[in-house]
Amino acid sequence: MKTTTYLLLILGMNISCEFENRSGDFKLLPQPQEWKITGKSKLNTFDLKYHHNASGIPLPPGSDFLAEAEATDDKNQAQLVYAIDPQLDLKAEGYLMDINTNQIQITAKDQAGLIYGLATLEQLMEDAEEQEVHLPLCQIKDYPLLSYRAIHLDVKHHMETLDYYYRMIDKLKKYKINAIIAEVEDKIKYKRQPTVGSSDALTIEQWQKLSEYAYTRNISISPLVQGLGHASFVLKHEQYKSLRDDPESDWAFDPLNPKTYEVQYDLYLDALEALPYGKYLHVGGDEVKTTGRNSGKSALELQLIWLNKVCQFAEERGRTPIFWDDMPLKQTGVYRPMFRPEMTKSEVDSIWNANEQNLEKVLPKFPTNCIYMRWNYHSPEAYGNTKTMQWFRDHGLKIMGATAGQTRWVLMPQREGNMDNIRSFALSSIETGLNGLLLTLWDDDSPHFELYYRGIIAFANDTWSGDQLNKSELKSAYRQREFSFLFAENDFAFIDSLEQSVGQWKNILLQGNKRNYLKEMENPEEDGLISLPDSRKSGQWSIENKERLFIAEKMIENTSKVGQKIEQMQKLAKRNSYALEVYQRVNEVVGFTPKILLALKRFDHAANDEERLIEKAKIIQLKLDFYNLREKVEETYSKTRIIHKPNDYILDQDHHHHLANQLHAFDWQFYSELLMFDKINKQLQWQRKKID
C-alpha cells in the first residue's frame, strides 16, 4: 500500500487518508438488494483455506478465485460455508450472505444463486486484497428484479479469438448476466448448408463447447439466425439467388418459395445444435418489406405467413421463438409514436384510434407461442412505446423489451454508453412485470468489444437491482470494479470526455455525415472529403473552415488530457489493463485526425513557396506518423480480434452501409484518413509541378 500511496503522490494527486486500520471502500455491481456493513471481520483474503458444504456439493465452475481453498467436512474449520436451500424465501437466483468475525456463510435459493453469491464474494475479496484490509462484517440479501438478463453478441462482421469469448463469459457471470442471444449469421460452419458458413467461422463443436462453458456459469446462449430480411449472408451466394424476394437484392427471402424454408430450417437446426442450452430461437424478421415476387399479397400478409411457419418450427424443436416486432407495427400505422417522446398522450391516442383496427384485423394471425421483442434504443419512455407494449399484453401476446449499448456509433459507444435509456427500459420492464430485457450490441460499425463493457455493466446493475445507484455512483463503481478502487473518484473519469471527441471525429474530415457512404461514391475524395487549401488564395481555406478548425483544436486539447489520465491509470490499474490499452488507441486515433486539419491550416497560411515546402515536409511526416499509429491500433485490436476477413469472403450488397462490411482488410477503420492523405498527396504533386 505504501507503493500505491507513493505512486499517487508522484502523479500529483492529493492523498490525505491513512491506510492503517482502514475498513476499506467496498463497491459491488450489481448493487445488492439489501447490504449492511457493520464493521471489520478478522478474515483476510489469504485466510480462506477451507470451504464446507454439508451435502458435499462442490464449488461451481468459475470459482477460480477460491482455487487454493480445500473442501473440509469440519464446518468449524471452514472459513466459507455454503448451502443450497430451495425453500429459501427468495426469488430464483437469490442468495443470503453473512460475513461474521471468522466465517463467511452463503445460503442460495438454487445453483444460480450460489454462483451469484460467490460472484459477490469475489468482488469483496478483490477490494479487500487490493486495499490490504479485512473483509467487512456484513449481511447481504440479494436477488434479481428481472429474471432474464441477456446481452446480444453480434458477430456478423468479424470474430474475436475463441479464448476471448471464454473470458467474456467469465466476466458476464461476475456481473450476473444470465443469457446471450448470439447473432451468428455466417459465423457457424453449417453442415446442412455449408456454403453459408464463412471460412473463419467456428465449428458447431466449438460453439457447443462455448455454450456448455457458459451454461455451467448460469448463462444460456440462444441463436439469432436472421430470416426473411437481413438475409444477405445467405442470399449473396450464387446458389441461393433464386430464393430472393427481389432478384436484384440480397436483402430478403421470398416467403412464398418453399425452398426458402428448407434453407432457413437447415440453418436453424445447425444453430440449435451448436447452441443446445438456450431457451429461445430468435428468428429476426425486422426491417423488411417483401412482395412475394409480386404475388399481390401485402407485405404484412407475407410477414405473418413467414412468421407462423418459423414459429411452428421453433416450437416443434422445444424453443420459444423471438421476433422483432417492428414490421407489423409499421405496416398497420402505429409505429411512429414509439420513437417520438415529444408527442402528447392525445396525439398518440389519436394515431392509435385511427389505426388500431388494422392490428385487430390481423390479430388472429399473430402466433401466440412467440415473444414479440419491442426494441427501442433511444426513447423507451415514450408513451407510444409503452402503449404498444401494453397492447401486446392486453391481447394475450408475450412481450420482451430490447435496449441498446451500441447502435450505429463509430469507434466507441456514445451517450454515456446509452446509460439513461438502458435504465429507463430496465425500470419500465421491472414495473410492468416483464420477464426480461435484452441489451443489443450491434456490430454494424464494429467498435472494439472492450468498449461495450461499461454499458453492459450498467445494464447488469439496472436489470438486477433497479436504480439503487445513481448514474455517478454507477460510473464510480464501474471504475473501481473494472480497474482499481483508486479510480472510484471522478478525477479518473475519462470515458464521457472521450466520447465527445469521438462524436466530433467521425466527420471532421468530411462534407457532412458521409463516413459510412464513402466507399460507394464514384469520387469520394471530391464528393466526400472537404476541400484542400489553394496556394493562390492564401488564408481563404482557413476562413471557410474556421469552425472546423476550432473543433479540431479542442479535440487535440481534450484527447491530450484524456491520454494523460489513461497513462496514469495504466500505472496503477490492478485489473483489465487491456481495456485501457484499447481506450488509449481510440484516444490516439481521435487526437491524430484533427492534426491533419491544423497542418493544412499552416500550409494555407504559408507566405511563400519556401514556407509551403516546409509545411509539405511536415505533412509527409504526419502521414508516416499515421501509418505508425495505424500499426499500433491493429496490433492492439488483433490481440483479441480477427481484424481481416478471409480472402475468399464475399462482401454483400451492404444495404445499411456497415463500415466493417465494406472492405476485407481493416482499412475501413481508417478510410477517411487514408483518402485524405491520398488527396493531399495528389495536390502536393500538382503544387510541386507548379513550383518546378
N, C-alpha and C positions, 0 to 999 in steps of 0.2 A: 504493500500500500504506500510505503514511502516513495517508491519509484513512481507510482501514479501521481502522487502529490507533486513531486519534483517536475514531472513532465508538464503538468498543468501550469506550474509556476513559470517554466521557461516559455510556455506558449502565451504568457501574458494574461492568464485568467486569474480572477480574484478567488483565492481559496482561504476560507476562514474557519472551516469545520475541522475538528479533530476526529480521527477515526477510532481512537481507543474508546472502548465501551459503547460503540455505536449500536443502535438497534437495527440499522440497515434501512435502505429505501427499497421496498418491495413493490413491484408492479406486475399484475397478471393480465394477460389477454387470452381469451375473452375475460372481461371483468366478472367475477363470480356473482351469483345472485345475492348471497349473504357472506360476508367476510369480516371477521372481527379479530384484530391483533391485540393481545393483552400483555405482551412482554417478550422476553427472550427465553428460548429453551436452552438446554445445555448441549444441544446437538450441533456439531459442525458437520459439514458435508462428508468429511472423511470418516466420521463416526458410523456411517451406515454400512455395517459389515454383515448384518444378518436380516433376513426377512422371513416372515412366517404367515402361512395360511393354514387354517385348521383342517381344510379339506384337501390339502395338497395341490391346489390349483397353482400352476406355475405362473410366473410373471408373463404378461402377454408380449408378443413380438413388438419390437420398438421400444423396449425398456433398457436400451443400451446404457443409459446413464447410471444404471444400477448393476452394471456387468460385474463389478468386483464384489458385490454382496452375495452371500450364500444363503440358501434356504436352511431353516432350522425348525425342528419340531418343538423347541422350547420357546413358547411365546414370550417369556420374560427375558430371554436372551436377545430377542429381535428388537432392532430399532425401528423396523417397519412391519406393521401388522395389517394385513388387508383381507377383506372378505367380500363375497357377493351375496346379497340378500334380496331376492326377488320381491319380498314382502315390504321392503323399504318404502315408506310413504313419500316417494319422489316420482317425477316423470321418468320415462325411459331415458337412458344415458346419464342419469343423475348420480351424484355421489356425495358422501359426507367425509370431511377430513378434520381430524383433531390432532394437532401437534401439541403434546404436553411436554413436560420437562425433559423426559428421556426417551420418548417413543412417539412415532407417527402412526396414526390409525386411519385407514381408508376403508369405508364401507360403501360399496357400489350397488346400484339397483340391478345392474347387468354387466356383461363383459365390456360393453362400450363404456359404461360408467367407470369401470376400473381403469380402462385405457385413459380416460379423460382425467380421472383423479391423479393418476401417475403423471400425466402431462402437466398438470398444475404443480405437482411436487417438483418436477424437473425445472420449471421456471423459478420456483422458490429457491431451489438449490443453486441454479445459475447465479441468482442475485446474491445469495449468501456467500458463495465461494468467491465471486468477483470482489465483493466488498469486505471479505475476510471477517464476517460476522456469523453469529449463530443463527440457526433457523428461528423464525418467530414462534412464540406461543400463539396459536390461532385456531379458530374454528371456521370451517367453510361448509356452507350448504349450497349445492350448485346443481343446475340442470338447464337444459336449453329451452328457449321460448319458441323456437321453430324446430321442428323435428327433422326437416330435410334442408341441409345447408350445402348447396352444391356450387362448385365453380365449373366454368366452361374451359375446356382445353382444346384450342383451335390449332390444328397442325397442318392446315391445308397448304400453306406456302413454304414451310420448312419443318425440319425435325430438329429437336435438341438431341444431344447424346443420350443414350439409354440410361447411363448412370445418373444423369441429371434428373430424369423423371423419377428415379427411385429416391433421390434426395428431396425432390419436390413432395413426394408422398409423405416422407417423414416430417417435413415442415407443416404440411396441411394437417396432419394428425396432431401435431403440437398445438395448433390453434383451433382444434376441434371442428374442422371441416369434415363432413362425413360422406361427401359424394362428389363425383366428377362426371360431367357429360362431355365425352370426347368426340369432337367433330373430326372424324377420321378421314373423310374423303378418300384420297388415293394413297394414304399412308399405311394401309394394310396390304400385304402381299396376298391378294384374294386368290383362292384356289378355284372357285367356281367361275369367276370372270377374271382370269389372270391379266388380261390386257389393261385393266383399270389400275392396278397397283403400280405405284412408282418404283423404280429400281432401287431407291433408297428407303423404301418403306420397311417397317418392322414386319416380321413374320407373324402369323397367327399365334405361334408358340411363344414368341417374345411378348406379345400383348397379353397372352394368358398368364405368364409369369408375373408381369407387372400388375395385372388385375388381382391375382392371388395375394401378392405382397400388400397391395392396398387393402384388400378385404380383411386380412388379419389385423389391420390397423383401423378397422371400422370405416373404411372408405369404399363405397361401391362405385364402380365405373360403368356407366351405361353409354352405348354408342349413339352418336348423332350421324346418320347417313342421309345426306341431303337428297331430297326427292322432289319430283315434279319440277320445281325450279332449282336454281343453284346447281345444275347438273353438268356443268362444263367439264368437270373432272372425268365424266363418262363420255359425254356426247362429243367431245373434241376428237375422239378416236374415230378413225375411218369406219371401223366395223359397226359403230353404233349410230352413224348419221341417219340411218333410216328410222330411228326412234325419235327424232327431233319433232317437236311441235311445229316449229318453223324451220324448214330445211336449211335456211341461211344462218341460223343461230344455234349455238351450242348451249343455250341457256336452259331450255325446258324440254322435258319429255312430252310426248304425245300421250295423254291419259286414256285415249281410246284404242291404243295399239296393245294387244295382249302381250306382245314381246317386251313392252316396257316393264311389265310386272315380273316377267321371267328374270330380267336383268336385276331389277330392284330387289326382288326376293332373294336372289343369289347373294347379292351384296349384304343384305340383312343377315342371312344365315351365317356367312363368314364373320360378320361383325359380332353377332351374338356368340359365336364360338370363340372368338378372340377375347371377348369381354363377358365371361359367363356369370359373373357375380352381380351384375347390375339389375335394377328393378325395371328399367324403362328401355324403350326403343324410341328415340327421338327421330321423327320422320321428316323434319324440316317443314317444307310447304309454304315458305314465305316469299314475298316479292316476286310473284309470278302471275302472268295473265295468259292463259292458253286459249287456243281456238279449236283444238282437236282437228287440225288440218282443215280448217274452215267447215266444220261439221254442222254449223248452225246452232250448236249448243252454247249457252253463255259460259263465260269464264267461271262463274260461281257454280253452275251445274257440273262443269268438268272438274273443278276443285273438289267438290263433295263426292263425286264418283271415285276419284283417286283416293281421297281421304278414307272413305269407307272400306275400300279394298285393303289398304295398307294397315288400317287399324284392326281389321279382322285377322290379317296375317300375324300381327304382333300378339294379339290376344291368344291365338292358337299356339303360339310359342311361349306363353307364360309371361309375356312382357306387357306392361302398360304403355300404350303409345302416347307420345307427347307431340303436339303440333303447334307451331307458331300461329297465332290467331289472326294475323293482320288482314289477310286477303278477304275472307268472308265479311269482315267489318268494312273494308274499303268498298267491296262490291255491293254492299247494301246501304252505303251512305252515312254511316255513323262513326267513321274513323277519325275525322279531322279533330273533333273536340278533345280527344285523348292527349293531344300534344299541344294544346292551347290553354295553359293555366290562366291566362288573362280573360278567357271567356267566362261570362257570368253564368250562374245556375240557370237562369231563364233562357239565355242564349243556347246553352247546351240542351236543355229540355226541349226547346223548340225544334232543334235538329232531330232529336230522338223521336219526338211526336210525329214528325213528318216522315221518318224513315224506319221506325221500329217494325212496322208492318212487313217490310222487306225481309227482316230477320225472322219474324214469326212464320212467314210462309215456308221458309226452308228449314225451320227448326226440326221437323221430323227426320230430316236427312243428316242432322248433326250426330255423328256416332257418340254414344253415351259412355263408351269404355275409354274415351280419350281424355287426356288432360290438355286443356286449352291454355297455352302459355302466353300470358299477356305481358309483352315486353314494352318497357318504357324506360329509356335511359337518361332522360333529362327532366321529365316533368311528371313523375308518378303521383304527385299531389294534385294534379289537375282533376277537377270534378268529372270531366269527361272520361278520365281513366278509371276512377273509382266506380262511376256509374256503369261502365262496360263490364267491369269485374262482377258487380252486383247482378247484372242481367244474366250472366252465365250461371251464377249460384241460384238465382231465383228460378231458373229453368232446369235445374237438376243436373247441370253440367259441372265437371270438375275443372278447377282453375288454379293456376300457379303463376306467380309473377317472375319476371326476369329483369334485373337491373344490369348495370354495366360498370366494370372497372377500366375498360378500354374500348373505345369505339373507333373513330377514324382519325385519331391523333397520331401524328408522325413523331418518331424518335422516342417519345415517352408519353404516358398518360397526362392529361391536363385536368384542370378544375379540382385540384387537391385530390387527385385520384378518384374524382367523382363522389367524394365522401358524402356530400349533402344529399344527393339523390339515392345513394345506397341506403343511407339511414332512413330517408323518407319512405322508401318502398319496404324496408325491413319492418319499420314500425307499423305501417298500414297493414302489412301481412300478419303481424302479430295481433293487432287489434281486431282484425276481421276473422281471425281463426283459420287462416290458410295453413296448409300443411308445410309449405316450404318456400324457398326462393332460390333462384339461380343467378349467379354473378357471371354475366357474359364477359369474355376477354378476347375480343376479335383480333385476329391476326392480319387483318386487311392491309395494314401498313407496317406491321411486323416490328414494333419496338422489342427490345430485349425483355424476356420474361421476368428477369430480376426486378424490373421497374414496375411490375404489376403488384408486387407483394404488399405495398402499403395499402392499396385498395382492397386486396384480398383479406388482409388482417382486419381492416375496418369492417368489412363485410362479415368476417368471422365473429367479431365482437358484437356487432349490432344484431345479427340473427340469433346469437346465443343469449345475450343479456339486455338487448334494447339500448336505451340511451342513458345508462347509468354514468357513463363518462361523456363529458362534453368534448367537442372536437379538439380543443387544445390539449386536454388531458389524454385523449386518444393518441394524438401525434407524439406526445411526450412518451407515453408508454410504448409506442411503436419503436421509437429510437432506442429506448432502454432495452427492450426485448431483442431487437434485431442486432444491436451493435454493442452497447455498454450502458450501464447506469450513469456513467459520466456524461452521456449525451442527452439526458432527460430534459435539461434546461433548454430554453429557447435559443440560447447562444449558438447551438449546433443545428438549428432548423435551417435547412437549405433547399429542400425539395420544392417548396412552393415558389421560391425565388427562381430556381432553375426552370420550372415550368413556364414562368412568364417569358423568359428569354427563348425557350424552345418555341413557344407560340409565335414569337416575332421572327425567329429564324426561318420558319417554314417558307416564307415568301419574300425574304429580304432581298433576294436577287431577281425577283420575278415581277412581271407585269400582272398584278392581280393574283388570285388564288389558283395557280396553274401547275404546282409541283406534280400532282398526280396525272396531269394531262400532257406533259412534255413529250413523252415517248411517242404519242400518236400524232404529233404535229409534223407537218411536212418540213417546216423550217423553224425548229424550236429556238434556235439562237436569236432569231429576229422576232418571232411572234411570242415567245415565252419569256425570254430574258429582257432585262432593262437595257437601254442603250448604253454605249460607252462614250467617254469624253471625245470631243473633236478638238484637235490641237489648233484648229483655225479659229475656235471660239473659246478662248481661254476663260475658265471660270463659269461658263454657261451651264455646264453639266451639274456642277455643284449647286447652283441656284435651283435648277429643276428638281434636284434630289435632296433638297435641304432637310425635309422631314425624315427621309430615309436615312440620311447620314446622322441625324440627331439620334435616331433609334439605334443605329449601329454603334455609336459611341457609348450609349447607355448599356447596350448588350455586352460590350467588352468590359466596361466597368463592373457590371453585375457578375459576369462569369468569372472575373478575376477574384471577386470577393467569395463567390461560391467555391472556386478552386482552392482558396486558402483554407476554408472550413473543411473541405473534403480531405486535404492533406493533413490537417490537424487530427481529424477523426481516424485517418489511416494509421497514425502513430499510436493511437490509444485503443482502437477497437478490439474487442475480445471475440467478436463473432462476425461472420458474414463479410469478411474483407473483400470478397469478390464482388458483392453488390456495390460497395463503394468504388471499386475499380470501374465497374460499368458506368456508374454515375459520373465518375471522373472523365471517362471517354466522351460521354454525351456532352458534358460541360465544355470539353476542349473543342469538340466539333462546333458547338453553338458559339463559342468565343472566337473561333477561327474565321468563319464565313464573313462576319462584318468587317474583318480586316481587309478583305478584298475591296470593299467599298471605300475604305479610308485610303487604301493605296491608289485607287482610281481618283480620289479627290486630290491627292498630292500631285498625281500626273496632270490633272485638269488645271491645277494652279501653277504648273511649271512655267517659268518666264521665258525660256528659250529651249532650243534643241538640246543643248548640253544638259540642262536640268532634266529634260524629258528622258534622255538616255540613262541618267542616274535612277530615275523613278522606274524605268523599264527594267533595269537590273534588279531593283528591289522586288518587282512583281514576279520576275523569273525566280528569284529566291523564295518568294512566297509560294509559288507553285511547287517547288521542291519540298517546302515545309508541309504543304498539304499532303503530298504523297507519303511523307513520313508519318503524318498523323493518321492517314487512312490505314497504313500498315499497322499502326498501334491499335486502332479500333478493331480491325479484322483479327488481330492476334488475341485481343481480349474477348471478343464475341465468340471466336471459334473454340475457346476453352470449353464451351458448353453447347454451342450451336453449330449445326452443319450449315455453313453460310452460303454455299454454292449449290445450285441444282445440278443433278446429273446431266451429262452431255446429251443423253437421249431423252430428256424430259421435254414433253410437248406443252408449250405455253398455250393457254386457252385464249378466247376472244376478249377476255378482261372487260366484261360489261360494266363493272363498277370501279374500274380504274384503281386496282390494287397495286401499289408500288412494287411489292415483292413478287408480283406475278409478271412483271414487265421485262425482266432480264434473267438470264441464267446465273450470272455472277452477281456478287454483292455490289456491283456498280450502282444499282438502283438506289442505294442508300445515299450516294454522293452525286447523283445525276445532275443536279443543278450546278454544283461546283465544277464538275467535270466539263459541262457545257460552257460555263462562264470562262474557264481557263482556255478552252478551245477558241472561244470568240475573241478573247483578249489576244491570244497568240496570233490569230489571223490579222487583227488590226495592227498589232505591233509590227508584223511583217510588212504591211502596207505602209506604215509610218517610216519603216526603215528604208524602203524603196524611195519614198518621197525625199528623205534626207539625203540618200546617196545621189 
